[in-house]
Amino acid sequence: MKKEEAAKENYALLVEYDGGCFYGYQSQRQSPTVQEEIEKALAILLREPVRIYGAGRTDTGVHARGMIVNFRTKFPISEPSRFLLGINALTDRGLSIQGIRSVPESFHSQFACTAREYEYLLLNSRFPQPVWKNRAFWSQHRIDVSRLRQELELLKGEHDFRSLAKANSMRNRKSTVRVIYDASLKENREEPGLFRLRIKANGFLHNMIRILTGTLFEIAIGKRNETNLLEILSSKNRTIAGMTLPAYGLYFLRAYYDSFPQIDSLYEERDSFGGIPW
């Protein structure tokens, strides 16, 4: 950290956004992006250039229900509630800041993160349901839920995920090994056929969850009866795995920080007002 940054206040934000409104999280030539939108609003409120750092870098179309970002400023924020009203008034309707916390100087949304959790929404019904268009991946092929859950159990633990990552993103990558802490499938009680596939890990490769979910989907509909997920992982060959599901079904759900309970309190405060359904 630069000396001039050492005296600045450090804040974490809890962010929710509709991925269909942005060209991904990270600033780039195409606009708008989530990072660009938040930085513009902060610059107006704080009257200084501000750089934010995110727990993840979602691609175009990927949504977030609980992204954590942090920023530093020389202006202490004495009225957080008023600040939240101000920043939400300045951002696009496809993005909302759900909470703010003062965090220690050492906190960094990306580098301090010990685990990340994503979910993919699958809609299994006879006909499409327009309310879930661009929110969940629809299929009329019957999903073998029991088989899918068996495959998710195989996924837990440490594995090499080279075969479940975008091939051209593997250049110069030091390691493709990741640890899956938890993987589960849950059906919405109020909407039978709507499934939430959740995965929590110490990190993810580019397109890993969308390829993983696509592979699991093909296994669950009987397209890959001759193999299982462990065999696909051991091949270390992307061509052996299944399709890449669309970005619109993927959600960044939560970032975990073992040494920073302030972030837990952010999620708890959000959830106390309703939070994420089912």
C-alpha positions, -999 to 999 in steps of 0.1 A, spaced: 0 0 0 12 35 -9 20 58 20 -6 84 9 -33 56 11 -23 45 46 -42 74 63 -74 68 43 -106 52 57 -115 18 43 -151 8 36 -168 -24 23 -200 -23 3 -225 -51 -2 -236 -49 -38 -264 -65 -58 -268 -62 -96 -286 -74 -127 -258 -87 -150 -280 -81 -180 -275 -43 -175 -237 -44 -176 -207 -56 -196 -194 -75 -166 -179 -63 -133 -145 -49 -144 -140 -16 -162 -132 -20 -199 -137 -3 -232 -173 -14 -234 -196 3 -211 -213 3 -186 -197 -20 -161 -204 -25 -124 -170 -11 -114 -174 20 -135 -209 26 -123 -200 25 -86 -168 45 -90 -187 73 -108 -212 75 -80 -185 75 -53 -165 102 -70 -196 125 -70 -204 118 -33 -169 120 -20 -156 146 -44 -124 127 -52 -114 99 -76 -122 65 -60 -111 30 -70 -131 0 -58 -118 -36 -55 -142 -65 -59 -144 -100 -44 -150 -114 -79 -149 -103 -115 -182 -115 -131 -186 -118 -168 -212 -100 -189 -247 -113 -180 -237 -128 -146 -257 -114 -117 -247 -108 -81 -268 -111 -50 -240 -104 -25 -208 -90 -41 -184 -74 -17 -163 -44 -28 -141 -21 -8 -127 14 -14 -106 39 5 -113 76 10 -98 105 30 -134 115 40 -149 95 69 -185 85 63 -203 96 95 -238 89 84 -239 55 66 -277 54 61 -276 88 44 -246 77 23 -265 46 11 -294 67 0 -271 90 -19 -251 63 -37 -282 44 -47 -297 76 -61 -267 80 -83 -264 44 -97 -282 27 -125 -314 9 -116 -298 -24 -124 -275 -20 -94 -281 -15 -57 -258 -9 -27 -273 -30 1 -250 -20 30 -218 -4 41 -193 -12 68 -161 4 81 -133 -22 78 -97 -24 89 -70 -9 68 -57 -45 59 -91 -55 44 -91 -61 6 -121 -76 -10 -102 -98 -34 -70 -108 -15 -86 -113 19 -114 -135 6 -112 -171 18 -141 -185 -1 -167 -176 -27 -201 -190 -33 -221 -190 -65 -254 -204 -75 -269 -214 -108 -307 -215 -114 -322 -243 -134 -358 -243 -144 -371 -278 -153 -407 -276 -166 -428 -286 -196 -431 -251 -209 -410 -220 -205 -420 -196 -177 -415 -160 -189 -410 -146 -154 -377 -165 -153 -365 -155 -188 -329 -143 -185 -329 -154 -148 -327 -192 -150 -317 -218 -176 -349 -236 -188 -351 -272 -200 -380 -295 -207 -358 -326 -204 -365 -343 -171 -337 -339 -147 -326 -369 -126 -323 -350 -93 -310 -380 -74 -282 -385 -99 -273 -348 -99 -270 -348 -61 -247 -379 -63 -225 -361 -87 -223 -330 -65 -211 -352 -36 -182 -364 -58 -173 -328 -65 -165 -320 -29 -129 -317 -19 -97 -308 -39 -96 -314 -76 -79 -303 -108 -105 -284 -127 -86 -279 -160 -113 -298 -179 -140 -275 -166 -125 -242 -175 -124 -221 -207 -96 -235 -227 -79 -203 -239 -79 -189 -203 -55 -217 -192 -24 -201 -207 2 -190 -181 -20 -202 -152 0 -215 -123 -26 -239 -109 -60 -253 -119 -65 -270 -86 -94 -257 -64 -111 -269 -32 -149 -273 -32 -162 -268 3 -198 -274 -4 -221 -282 -33 -258 -287 -31 -291 -287 -51 -323 -273 -36 -357 -271 -51 -380 -241 -45 -410 -253 -25 -433 -226 -39 -422 -233 -75 -416 -270 -82 -391 -274 -110 -370 -244 -101 -336 -256 -87 -308 -237 -71 -274 -253 -76 -249 -238 -51 -212 -242 -50 -188 -228 -24 -150 -230 -31 -117 -213 -24 -117 -201 -59 -130 -206 -95 -115 -207 -129 -129 -188 -159 -163 -201 -168 -158 -230 -144 -192 -229 -129 -211 -226 -162 -191 -255 -177 -195 -275 -145 -233 -269 -144 -236 -277 -181 -217 -310 -176 -239 -319 -145 -270 -310 -165 -260 -333 -194 -253 -361 -169 -287 -355 -152 -307 -357 -183 -291 -390 -194 -269 -376 -221 -237 -389 -204 -247 -422 -187 -214 -437 -195 -193 -413 -173 -193 -394 -141 -178 -361 -130 -146 -376 -115 -137 -392 -148 -142 -359 -166 -121 -341 -141 -93 -367 -143 -92 -363 -181 -80 -327 -178 -95 -322 -212 -121 -295 -219 -135 -313 -249 -146 -342 -227 -168 -320 -205 -202 -306 -213 -216 -274 -227 -212 -239 -212 -245 -228 -198 -257 -192 -204 -244 -165 -181 -279 -153 -172 -285 -182 -149 -254 -176 -128 -253 -155 -96 -224 -144 -73 -240 -152 -40 -215 -145 -12 -179 -138 -3 -164 -152 29 -137 -136 51 -124 -156 80 -107 -127 97 -133 -100 91 -166 -104 110 -177 -70 98 -186 -87 64 -207 -113 82 -227 -85 98 -233 -69 64 -250 -101 51 -268 -106 84 -282 -71 83 -293 -75 46 -309 -109 54 -328 -95 84 -349 -75 60 -358 -105 38 -326 -113 20 -324 -141 -5 -356 -162 -9 -357 -200 -3 
